[in-house]
Amino acid sequence: MSTLRVLVLYAHPNHDMSRTNRVLRAAIEGLAGVTVHDLYDCYPHLFVDVRREQRLLLEHDVLVFQHPMQWYSAPAIVKEWEDSVLENGWAYGEGGDKLRGKHFMQAVSTGGHSESYRHGGKAHFTIPELLRPFEQMAHYCGMVYLPPFVTHDARDTADSEIATQAVRYRALLEAIHRGDVPAPFHTIPAED
Ligand SMILES: Cc1cc2nc3c(=O)[nH]c(=O)nc-3n(C[C@H](O)[C@H](O)[C@H](O)COP(=O)(O)O)c2cc1C
């Protein structure tokens, strides 16, 4: 089985104040076959270099968005990145096949507890439901959508639990790099 090159787009608007994402990120930095690309560090004013980002995508097989949940979605630069990088004729539409067959995953942290993210809970929706625009983005670009890697209660959880979660994250990305990819997680009906 050939190895897969993993590109982690790290999007934390306030990395210096991060508890959870900084530990998860530190656990994967320097891993063979894993590139960590800090979007806010590269583009503090949100002016994304489209050609650079597209080149990076072409050099990798797996795309990971790592970010805190903000207003039940991703920080602004993720949206800006999608809107500018995923061009018609490149990522979708006529001739737009550059991402076809790649894998897509999200590693998200929430301030809310896991019990909030259910029907009847404080957040009302599950994480996969809230991430559906990303699932559909991946589907539209012909990418294989993988289950999200979720860290709940990210502000209050014990340091030891964050450390354990970081070990899990590292193991997951190492497995993906080896080609041991989790089963797809599509909620979109197969015929669509
Ligand atoms: C602007 C903003 C919006 C947020 N929205 C949510 C949200 O919708 N759901 C949630 O669970 N946490 C929300 N949070 C909390 C963050 O997700 C949480 O602080 C983060 O995941 C902690 O990770 P970190 O230690 O890496 O910063 C929000 C935080 C900010 C600053």
The ligand as an ORCA input file, in Angstrom:
! r2SCAN-3c Opt
* xyz 0 1
  C     -15.878     33.626     18.239
  C     -16.007     32.298     18.930
  C     -17.083     31.480     18.624
  C     -17.206     30.241     19.250
  N     -18.243     29.436     18.894
  C     -18.366     28.208     19.475
  C     -19.414     27.336     19.070
  O     -20.218     27.624     18.191
  N     -19.502     26.127     19.690
  C     -18.613     25.739     20.678
  O     -18.746     24.632     21.198
  N     -17.585     26.554     21.030
  C     -17.446     27.761     20.449
  N     -16.397     28.574     20.792
  C     -15.385     28.062     21.741
  C     -14.201     27.436     20.996
  O     -14.608     26.430     20.108
  C     -13.220     26.876     22.001
  O     -12.768     27.947     22.788
  C     -12.062     26.210     21.309
  O     -12.511     25.043     20.636
  C     -10.985     25.829     22.318
  O      -9.864     25.352     21.634
  P      -8.430     26.022     21.869
  O      -8.049     25.715     23.280
  O      -7.532     25.390     20.881
  O      -8.596     27.505     21.645
  C     -16.243     29.804     20.193
  C     -15.168     30.657     20.493
  C     -15.034     31.877     19.862
  C     -13.857     32.756     20.201
*
